[in-house]
Amino acid sequence: MKNLLSISDIVETLENQLGTCEVCATAEASFADATAELVVDCDCCLRVVNQRGADQTLRPEWLPRKDSVKTHLPREEAVAAAKDIFRSWVKKVRQAIHQQPSTPTNL
C-alpha cells in the first residue's frame, strides 16, 4: 500500500480547565494498486495549546475512537473518496463535541 493522502483539521476550539484546547481530526489514506483497495485510518484528539512549551495531546472518553474504512474503487476515485470519508469523520467528531451537556471538561 502506498500513502495516498494525509489530512487534518481543527474541528473546534474549546476553553476548559486546561486552557485553550483544539479538537483535531486526522486521516491517513493508503491505496493498493494491486487490489484497488483504499484504506482510510481516522483518528482525533484534544490538543492543549501551550504558548510556553510543547502542545499536549489528550484522548478524552467523549471523543470517538479510532476508525478505519476500507473500500474497493478505481485509483482515479481514491483521493475524492478519502476526502469524503474524512468529511464524514469530522462530522462525527463535531457531533461528539456537541452531544456533551456543556463544554467538555471531563478529560
N, C-alpha and C positions, 0 to 999 in steps of 0.2 A: 504494500500500500504506500502511496505517495501522499505527502501532505498537500492538501488542496487549498485550504483556507484556515486562517486563524482570525478570530473576530472577538471583540469585547465591547461592552457598553456599560456606562454608568447609568443604571436604571433609575436611581433616585438618591438624593442626598438627605440624610436624616440627622437630627440633633438628639443626643441622648446623654446618659450619664458619662459616657466616654468622650463626649465632644462631638465633633463633626465626623459623620460616617457616610461612606458611599456604598450603596448596594450595587455590586458589579456582577454582570453576567458574561460568561465566556463560552466559546465553542471552538473546537478543533475538528476540522473536517479532513478526512482522508478518502482517497479513491483508488480502487484496484482495477486497473485496466483489464486484466485477465478475466475477471469475473463481473465487471461493470457494477461493482458494489460501492456505494457511498456509505461511510460511517461518520456520524457527527456525534462527538462527545461534548455534552453540555454540562456546565458547572456554574456555580455562583458563590459569592462570599460577601461578607461585610468588611469593608476596609476602613480602619480607623485612620483618619488623615491627621498625621502628626507633623506640625510645622517645625519641630525641633529635632527630629530624628527620622528613622525609618518608619514607614507606614506599617501597621499591624493588620493582619487579616484574621477574621474570625468566622466560624461556621455555626451561627445560632440555629437552634432547632426549628425555628419557624420558616427558614428558607428551604426550598425544595432540594431534595438530594440529587446527586449527580444522575444524569440520564444519558443513554446512548441510543441513537436512532440509526437503523440500518435499512437501506433500500437499494434496489437494483434499478439502474436507469442509464441512458447513454451519457457518455462523458460530457458532451456539449450542454447537458441539462444539469450537471452536477453542482456547479457553483450557484446557480439560481436556486436549486433545491436546498442546498446547505444554508443559504441566506434565509429562505422561507422557514426552515426548521429553527434557525436561530431566532427569528422574529417571534415564532410561536413560544420558544423558551423564555424570551424576555417578557412576553405577556404572562406566562405562568409565574415568573419571579415577581412581576408587578402585582399580580393578584395576591400572592402570598404576603406581600408588604401591606396591602390594603385590607386584608382579612383580619389583621390584628385589631383588637379592640381600641387601641390607641397607638401612638408612636412606639414601635418595637423597642423595648428596653430589656426584655428577658434574654440576655446574652449568655 
